[in-house]
Amino acid sequence: MAKDLREAALAYHRLPKPGKLEISATKPLANQRDLALAYSPGVAAACDAIAADPAEASTLTARGNLVAVVTNGTAVLGLGAIGPLAAKPVMEGKAVLFKKFAGVDVFDIELDAKSSEHLIEVVAALEPTFGGINLEDIKAPECFEIEAALRERMNIPVFHDDQHGTAIIVGAAIYNGLRLVGKEIGDVKLVTSGAGAAALACLDLLVSLGVKQENIWVTDIAGVVYEGREELMDRWKARYAQPTDKRKLAEVIEGADVFLGLSAPGVLKPEMVQAMSDQPIIMALANPVPEIMPEDAKEARADAIIASGRSDYPNQVNNVLCFPYIFRGALDCGATAINEEMKLACLKAIADLAMKEQSDVVQKAMGGEGRSFGPDYLIPSPFDPRLVLEIAPAVAKAAMDSGVATRPIEDFEAYRNDLQRFVFRSGLIMKPLFQRAKEDPKRVIYAEGEDERVLRAVQVVVDEGLAKPILVGRPEVVATRVERLGLRIRPGEDVPLINPQDDPRFRTYWQTYHELMQRNGVAPEAAREIVRTRGTVIAALAVHLGDADAMICGTTGRYKRHLDHVTDVVGKAEGILDCSAISLVILPTGSFFIVDTYVTPDPTADEIAEMTLLAARHVRRFGLQPKVALLSHSNFGSALTPSARKMREALAILHRRAPDLEVEGEMHADAALNETIRENIFPNSKLKGTANLLVMPTLDAANISFNLVKALGEGLSVGPILLGMAAPAHILTPSVTARGIVNMSAVAVADAQDRAIED
């Protein structure tokens, strides 16, 4: 390990507090009643319920989402038998990955238990605590015996990740490699270097997948595993012994379609690679130095498809692609084991996901490099947010079909929607709008139709049936980018295009724009130039002329410039004083709408009342009851400054115009969010609970608050949502992600639906 990486890793583990884990309570403990519910006497009710029905443990305790990562430290990474205490950082790291990628809670358990019998007894006794056991870094062949004994004794999933996690990822890579080269799995010759726990588990799963046992040749440090060999043999390895007089890897590699290396650096020589079949698949997984370096394998055989265990080469075989998600599916259906059917379901889900187009999340995690299925992309990136959506349901269904699920999932669509919380933090709050959009999708035009984020978003919009998208863009540019991103949309066919350089509607569009802008100093020639070059103007004209129901723009350029174009063409709604923008920020503690974050620098009391009413309508579209707080430095009359009086006047206007609206002010932000603080200051407040719509006195206050909360609170934003326009038109910001565009597409459709009803 390089010195700088070692020092950085030590600092990472030490600061700001030692280790990578902490315990966090999921229930409040703020008063005497909370204490009575959490502990004595209330806790007795939960104990009685579990005593009467043990299955209630999964609904009344954390057990149904709790996994033990267990080791005795006898085979830690490439470090060997360093012992359980030194293994603890690895187990903590495993726990972090479980939580980060699949929301599974973990206790890491390092056992000073060198004998298999001792470890088996201790782990088996832990069954009441956990919903699953992940065995880790236990040396072979003891790991086989330990896992088998625990699976026999325990009625919860027991999974040795070094074996089966590796096997699943290796299997997925080989499965897709054979797909790529067009070879039948039952016909291939497979040669291994290494016959430890991981290698043998890989072979077992590959046999289940269709590789014929007679086509498998195993080698290890003592040479070929052949019938009658006694050196370094055990009963698990002996299953793959071949009747042969060949004794070395070089003698059995000829004509091999697949090389599987889980052994030592440099054992696969270039001449051996040359002796393999056409388009050989080379899994050189020794880490950090593989059996052959990928560049050396490529030099020996340009047609070779190569995977390694390293992150600095394509096709990294990484167990994190598997273990969080296979446990997620197993826990969610109450599986009593992780069986062969579940492992195969996991393998195929991983393989199939690699064939789908990449998300922008993956591209960002890979330094902006986009890849699609091919020789350098056999398996998905560990950062692909869709892994949990694909693997967990597949595993749960396999558990149900094979009879090991104790809590079968009844509605898989609802289950997949629930899993969205691990993928998109906006999933829960966006659900009502997504459902509405699907019921009556509207035509949404995207002004920056050549933007890669827009194209990725449009693919999702089409797949989920959220809208009928229209793109503004040059056909050849859009087509090239769609192909490079591996998307399935067909621009000009299932997704209509407006080509700024050549569209039959050009004359109508520029003449309409000229009519709208001729008294603003825009001459005919300027109108033609603007309509040729400004995607936002084209999109706005499409909405104005009825060629689209809603528009989205703003992925590039300044917000104000887009707003000017939209205002010029679409205009403000009748009777509206001014437009405004509302932004949603999703925090671990809840979701909050903030207005006005982008438009009006210093709104009047009338404008504040107006934007509040418009914002409240949007809050209801999210399926929420608006609870409005008019914020100020003044707390219910504690100051008489102009800004405080303005907010008080806005409150009076709102009480007249919307007497049923739950709104209060002017108040401090903490009073808006904490009912106890508010009641102590102003017990007769009309606002109850926590405010979810925070109305600011100025643009500065709103924008600063929004960005501070988003950054400091690890917030995720949706929007901005433009209020007060004559038609649905929404201006995003350049930092928006593809998922953000998807979310705003649903917002735009819901906006258009409501306007259609009103008309």
PABA-407598 format. One record per residue (C-alpha): x, y, z. Coordinates in steps of 0.1 Angstrom, whole numbers, plus 5000, padded with zeros to 4 digits. Each point is the difference from the previous one (the first is absolute). Layout:
<marvexs>
XYZ ...
</marvexs>
This chain:
<marvexs>
500050005000 501350344991 501150225029 497550284993 497149754997 501049835033 500150345018 496750114985 498449675010 501250035036 498850365002 496649894985 499749745028 501150235028 498250334993 497750165010 499449705024 501549655000 498549744977 497350004974 496849915020 497850145027 496649905015 497150234991 496549985016 497049984977 497550125026 499850325020 500950015037 499150365008 497749975030 498649775027 497449844978 502649914974 502049845028 497049805011 499449884965 503649924991 500849825033 498149915031 497049955002 499150044963 502649764987 498349715017 497250024974 502549934972 501649725020 496649845006 499250024963 503249834989 499649735027 496649924985 501150024964 503850004992 499350144966 499150335016 503750055007 500350134964 497350265006 500850115035 503949995000 502850074976 500749634996 498449984965 502550254987 503149905020 502949794987 503149885019 503350034981 502049735017 503749914998 502749825020 502750194980 501749694985 500050124964 499750384999 500250154965 503649934988 501350045035 499549645012 499349895035 500450345017 497449915027 496550135008 501150345016 502050104970 497149894977 497650255017 500650284975 499049774971 496849895018 499150365007 500650084964 497749724990 497350145023 500350344984 499549854965 496949805012 498550325013 501050234972 498949794971 496949815014 499050155033 500949685019 501250055036 503049815012 501849915032 503649894993 501049715022 503749905002 500449665018 503049875017 499149654989 502749814982 498249664999 497049944977 498049855028 500450305023 499150254972 497049794990 498649995036 500450375006 498450114967 497249755003 499150155034 499650344984 497049914980 497450185022 501950334993 500450004962 498049964968 503149874981 503649905004 502850114976 503149795006 503250184990 503849944997 500049645014 502649784985 499449694980 499149725004 498650095034 497750254984 498249724981 499349815032 499050315020 497550124974 498549654994 499649955038 498450345005 497749964971 498849675014 499450145035 498750354994 496750114986 501350324985 502250074970 503749915004 502250124972 503849984997 500650294977 503649914992 498649694984 496550094986 500350374995 503149954979 498349714982 497050214991 502050294985 502449774982 497049814987 498450314987 503150124983 500649664983 496349974991 500150344983 503449934984 498649694984 496950204988 502450254984 502149754981 497049774992 501349685017 497649755016 500749965037 499749624997 502749984974 502850205016 503249885015 500950175033 503449995017 500650135035 503150105019 499249985036 497849755019 499150195032 496650085014 499250274974 501249804970 498149695010 496850205007 500450174965 500249654984 497049875019 497950304989 501249984964 499049634999 496650115012 500050264972 500849744974 503749944998 500749624997 502149865028 502049794976 501050324982 501650155032 503749975006 501250115035 503650095008 501550125033 503550045015 500649634996 498949994964 497149844983 497349855022 499949644986 498449685011 502349825026 501850325010 500750015038 502050315005 498050305013 496749834993 496650015018 496649874992 498850334986 502850034975 499949634992 496650044983 501850184971 502849754996 500649894963 501249664987 503150144983 503849974999 500350384996 501650175030 500550374993 497950304991 501950044967 498949654990 496350045006 499550374988 500149914963 496650074984 498550145031 497150244996 500250135035 502850055025 499050065036 502950115022 499650035038 503649925009 503250194997 501750274979 501549924966 498949634997 498450054966 502750064974 499450184967 500849684981 497249825020 497650284989 501049944964 499249635004 496450075010 497050004976 498750294980 498750295020 501149865034 498550125032 502750065026 499050065036 503350095017 498850085035 503149985022 500250335018 501850244999 502249834974 498049774977 501049674984 500750214969 499950374996 497150104976 502450194977 502249694997 497049784992 498950254974 503450004984 500049634998 496449984987 498350314987 496649825000 500249905037 497350125024 501550075034 498850065035 502050065032 499650085036 501550354996 498150334998 502450154975 499049764972 496749934984 497849725012 501050015037 498549695018 498850165032 497849825025 498250325009 498049944968 498349715018 500049965038 498050315010 497249924975 499849635004 499550055038 497550284993 497849774980 500549715025 499150225030 497050164984 498349664993 501149845033 502249744982 501349725022 503049944977 501850144969 499849704977 501249924965 496950144983 500550345018 503650014990 499249934964 497350265000 502550265014 502549904974 497650054971 498750325013 503550145002 500849884965 496850144985 500650345016 503450034983 498149994967 497950305008 501150364993 502050165027 498650265024 501650345005 500849905036 502349734987 501650234975 500750265027 501449735023 502349884972 501550354994 497650094972 500949694980 496949844984 500149634991 497549764985 499849634998 503149864983 503549855006 500850275025 496650005017 498949655008 498650075035 498450325014 501850265020 499749965038 498650355000 497049924977 497050105021 497849754982 501849695015 497649985030 497050044977 501049724978 501649755025 497950025031 496649924982 501749724980 501449855031 496850035020 498049844971 502549714998 499749955038 496249994996 500149764971 502449775017 498049995033 502450185024 498150335004 498050035033 498650344991 499249984963 499750334981 496550054987 500450304978 503450024982 499250334984 499450155034 503249845012 502050144972 498550345007 501049965037 503649924990 500250334982 500850155033 503549854998 500550134964 498350344999 499450195032 497350194981 498149674993 497650015029 498950374997 499949984962 497849695000 496650184998 501150214971 501549704981 496749825004 498050304988 502450044970 499649644989 496250025001 499950284974 503550084985 500350344983 502350134973 503150155017 502650184978 503650015011 501950314988 503549855004 499249674982 503649944991 501150005037 501049655011 498250045034 496850094981 500449694977 500549775030 497050165017 497849964969 500949634998 498649965035 497050224992 499249774970 500649685020 497850115029 497450164978 500250335019 499650234970 500150034962 503450164995 501050234972 503650104995 501550334986 503249904983 501949914968 499149654990 503549894992 501450125033 497149855020 500449674981 503749985006 499650075037 497249755004 502149734984 503150095021 497949985032 498549674990 496550145003 497049834983 497950314991 499750074963 500250374994 497750114972 497949685004 498749935035 501450335013 499250294976 502750264992 499950374992 503150074980 501150365005 501950004967 497249854978 496449965011 496950064980 498550205029 502950254998 498150274982 497049985023 502250015031 502250304990 497050204988 498149925033 503150115019 500350324980 496450085006 500549965038 503250195001 499850264972 499350285025 503049895021 502550094973 500249664983 500150044962 499049714976 503649904994 500849995037 496849795006 501249754974 503549985016 498649965035 497649724990 502949834982 502350015030 498150025033 498549665010 498150165029 498250234976 499249714977 498649805029 498050305013 498550064965 499149634998 498050045032 498550334989 498849864967 498749685015 502649764986 501049915036 498250005033 503050095022 503650104997 503349945019 503250204994 503050135020 502549715000 502550254986 500250385003 498850265024 496649975017 499250364993 500549974963 497749704998 497450185021 500150304977 499349784969 497349805018 498350325012 500250164965 498349714983 497949815025 499350305023 498550025034 496749855009 497050244999 499750205032 503549905013 502150285014 503349824994 501549664996 502049825027 501949685006 499649735026 502749755008 499549675019 502949885021 499849645013 501949955033 500449705023 497650185024 497350084974 499250184968 499650384999 498950244973 501750344999 498750304980 501150234982 503449864993 500850144965 497850284987 498950305020 502750195020 497750185024 496349904996 497250225014 497549875025 497549944972 502649814980 500949795030 496449915006 499649914963 503149784998 499049835033 496649904985 501649884967 502649805020 497449855022 498349864969 503249834990 500549865034 496649834997 501149854967 502649805021 497249865020 500850225030 497950245020 501850344999 501150135034 501350354994 502450215020 500750364990 503650045012 501750315014 502650125024 496950115020 498149755021 496350085003 500450385003 503450015017 501350254974 498450274980 502450024970 498650044965 500749644991 498349885032 496950224993 500049874964 499749645011 497350095025 498050184973 500449694978 498549795028 497050235002 499549974962 500249635001 497549985029 497550194978 500749824967 500549645014 498449985034 500449625000 503850014993 502149895030 502350305001 501750205027 502650275004 502150205001 502349765019 503649875005 501049694981 500349795032 496550095010 498849894966 501649665003 499549935037 496450015014 501250025036 502050314994 497150164981 497449925027 502250155027 500250324981 496650014983 497649735014 497150114978 501949934967 497849874972 502949794987 500349665016 502949764999 503050074977 499850254972 500849854965 499650324979 502550265011 499350354985 503050245001 499850385000 502650044972 501849824973 503350025019 498449835030 498449734980 502949914978 502650015028 497849795023 499349754972 503649954991 501249995036 497449745010 500849804970 503750005006 500249975038 497049765003 501049774972 496950114982 498749894966 498250264980 497049994976 499450304979 500050294998 496349994991 498950324982 496750155012 497750254984 500549934963 497249994975 501049644991 502249735016 503550124996 502949905023 503550125001 502749775015 503550095010 503349874985 500749775030 496949794994 500449634996 498249774976 497849885028 499350375009 498750044964 497949695003 498550145032 499250334984 498449834970 497549855024 499550345016 499450164965 497549734991 498050045032 500050384994 498749944965 497449765012 498650255025 499950284974 498149774976 497449945027 499750375007 499550074963 
</marvexs>
